[in-house]
Amino acid sequence: MWGAIAPIIRWPLYSPARFATVVVLALVGVFVIGETNDDASSAAPVATTASPMPSTDDTSPSSSSTPTSTVANENSATDELSVDPADDDASARAADTAAAFVAAWARPDLDVQTWSAGVRPLATTELWSTGLSMTEPSSTPDVTVRGEPRQVAMNAEEGVLDVPTTGPWVRVHVVTDPDGSTWLVSRVEPVD
């Protein structure tokens, strides 16, 4: 059997041009097969049938139950599909709070009232009263968030996240509010 297969395997190796041709044709073949499989696996529209409500009046000509076919629109979302999975994920909500806080906090271009309105809802009462309320926005770093926060530590009541910025990363400590429904920032510090 090797005697029959060996010439086929050696043929592309006789010259660099043959080898390049075989490689290019193999890549094109893999690409075409992949595209064909992607097209076959894409979801087809779903047809559903709906029948009208039965009438209590048997003499009505509309009492016949003729099924009506409707096609589901791919762009329309149902309640089951439109739910954001991150809404139920506590660590994702904590990361969103940390990123939103850094984005609102690192705004040296804002006046005190505008800056406070953006930062205060995201901070604990303790953090606000012990430092943030006295912060001059112009003293905050001029950076922007440039990615997803990285979780350092997390449990049900508190977490520590490192938020990447265009400058140094910022470490944000978050805790749940008293009713446990939202995350609030309790401390901010530079990442060592």
Secondary structure as UniProt FT lines:
FT   HELIX           2..10
FT   HELIX           11..14
FT   HELIX           16..41
FT   STRAND          47..50
FT   TURN            58..59
FT   HELIX           61..63
FT   STRAND          68..71
FT   TURN            74..75
FT   TURN            79..81
FT   HELIX           85..88
FT   HELIX           90..105
FT   TURN            108..109
FT   HELIX           112..119
FT   HELIX           120..122
FT   HELIX           125..130
FT   HELIX           132..134
FT   HELIX           137..139
FT   STRAND          150..154
FT   STRAND          158..163
FT   STRAND          170..176
FT   TURN            178..179
FT   STRAND          183..190
//
